[in-house]
């Protein structure tokens, strides 16, 4: 899988009402934030918020220096507070490295 390509995962489910099998396309994506720069971190949040309505099962994992941005973004006075809390409220943030924070 290339660096910027998304992988489509196929699965087969049984439709009991019709008695047949249907092939589904499941689009799962994990976005990792590693770098402690605001613009890169914000782009991860924006991409996740953009992909979800398009049918992607998207999750965010925050690692490394990016974990140090969370306390500043989680402050209510920060202009980017709403952008940080939106993916958090939608349960798109799947994990934060405890050792890095």
KALIN-V683051 format. One record per residue. N is the residue number from 1. PHI is phi in radians with two decimals (none if undefined). PSI is psi in whole degrees, -180 to 180 (* if undefined). D_FIRST is the distance of its C-alpha to the first C-alpha in whole Angstrom. Layout:
n=N phi=PHI psi=PSI d_first=D_FIRST
n=N phi=PHI psi=PSI d_first=D_FIRST
//
This chain:
n=1 phi=none psi=129 d_first=0
n=2 phi=-1.23 psi=167 d_first=4
n=3 phi=-1.11 psi=-41 d_first=7
n=4 phi=-1.85 psi=15 d_first=8
n=5 phi=-1.81 psi=144 d_first=7
n=6 phi=-1.65 psi=143 d_first=8
n=7 phi=-1.77 psi=126 d_first=7
n=8 phi=-1.57 psi=130 d_first=10
n=9 phi=-1.84 psi=127 d_first=12
n=10 phi=-1.69 psi=146 d_first=15
n=11 phi=-2.53 psi=164 d_first=18
n=12 phi=-2.05 psi=131 d_first=22
n=13 phi=-2.15 psi=155 d_first=25
n=14 phi=-1.73 psi=129 d_first=28
n=15 phi=-1.69 psi=102 d_first=31
n=16 phi=-1.12 psi=-38 d_first=34
n=17 phi=-1.12 psi=-38 d_first=36
n=18 phi=-1.63 psi=-17 d_first=35
n=19 phi=1.28 psi=23 d_first=35
n=20 phi=-2.33 psi=176 d_first=31
n=21 phi=-1.81 psi=144 d_first=28
n=22 phi=-2.14 psi=141 d_first=25
n=23 phi=-1.66 psi=127 d_first=22
n=24 phi=-1.92 psi=152 d_first=20
n=25 phi=-1.88 psi=116 d_first=17
n=26 phi=-1.83 psi=123 d_first=16
n=27 phi=-1.86 psi=103 d_first=14
n=28 phi=-1.96 psi=134 d_first=14
n=29 phi=-2.41 psi=138 d_first=13
n=30 phi=-2.06 psi=126 d_first=14
n=31 phi=-1.83 psi=127 d_first=15
n=32 phi=-1.86 psi=132 d_first=16
n=33 phi=-1.90 psi=118 d_first=19
n=34 phi=-2.01 psi=-40 d_first=20
n=35 phi=-1.42 psi=141 d_first=22
n=36 phi=-1.53 psi=37 d_first=26
n=37 phi=-1.83 psi=134 d_first=26
n=38 phi=-1.01 psi=-46 d_first=28
n=39 phi=-1.12 psi=-39 d_first=26
n=40 phi=-1.17 psi=-41 d_first=22
n=41 phi=-1.15 psi=-42 d_first=23
n=42 phi=-1.10 psi=-38 d_first=25
n=43 phi=-1.14 psi=-35 d_first=22
n=44 phi=-1.09 psi=-45 d_first=20
n=45 phi=-1.09 psi=-45 d_first=23
n=46 phi=-1.13 psi=-41 d_first=23
n=47 phi=-1.10 psi=-41 d_first=19
n=48 phi=-1.11 psi=-44 d_first=20
n=49 phi=-1.15 psi=-30 d_first=23
n=50 phi=-1.36 psi=-35 d_first=22
n=51 phi=-1.35 psi=-31 d_first=19
n=52 phi=-1.04 psi=-48 d_first=21
n=53 phi=-1.18 psi=-15 d_first=24
n=54 phi=-1.52 psi=7 d_first=21
n=55 phi=1.70 psi=6 d_first=20
n=56 phi=-1.50 psi=140 d_first=17
n=57 phi=-1.56 psi=95 d_first=18
n=58 phi=-1.93 psi=142 d_first=17
n=59 phi=-2.35 psi=154 d_first=18
n=60 phi=-2.05 psi=134 d_first=19
n=61 phi=-2.11 psi=128 d_first=19
n=62 phi=-1.90 psi=123 d_first=22
n=63 phi=-2.29 psi=169 d_first=22
n=64 phi=1.00 psi=-141 d_first=24
n=65 phi=-1.15 psi=-19 d_first=26
n=66 phi=-1.14 psi=-24 d_first=25
n=67 phi=-1.15 psi=-24 d_first=27
n=68 phi=-1.30 psi=-13 d_first=30
n=69 phi=-1.43 psi=-21 d_first=30
n=70 phi=-1.06 psi=-48 d_first=30
n=71 phi=-1.04 psi=-36 d_first=34
n=72 phi=-1.25 psi=-40 d_first=35
n=73 phi=-1.26 psi=-26 d_first=33
n=74 phi=-1.43 psi=-1 d_first=34
n=75 phi=-1.41 psi=130 d_first=38
n=76 phi=-1.08 psi=-25 d_first=39
n=77 phi=-1.37 psi=-12 d_first=41
n=78 phi=-1.24 psi=135 d_first=37
n=79 phi=-1.10 psi=-20 d_first=37
n=80 phi=-1.72 psi=11 d_first=33
n=81 phi=-1.01 psi=-46 d_first=34
n=82 phi=-1.13 psi=-36 d_first=34
n=83 phi=-1.19 psi=-35 d_first=30
n=84 phi=-1.30 psi=-42 d_first=29
n=85 phi=-1.30 psi=-24 d_first=31
n=86 phi=-1.09 psi=-53 d_first=30
n=87 phi=-1.14 psi=-31 d_first=26
n=88 phi=-1.15 psi=-44 d_first=28
n=89 phi=-1.16 psi=-31 d_first=31
n=90 phi=-1.48 psi=6 d_first=28
n=91 phi=1.04 psi=37 d_first=26
n=92 phi=-1.52 psi=-22 d_first=23
n=93 phi=-1.45 psi=112 d_first=23
n=94 phi=-1.64 psi=-27 d_first=22
n=95 phi=-2.90 psi=150 d_first=23
n=96 phi=-2.32 psi=131 d_first=25
n=97 phi=-1.16 psi=117 d_first=25
n=98 phi=-1.21 psi=-39 d_first=29
n=99 phi=-1.17 psi=-34 d_first=29
n=100 phi=-1.31 psi=-30 d_first=28
n=101 phi=-1.42 psi=* d_first=30
//
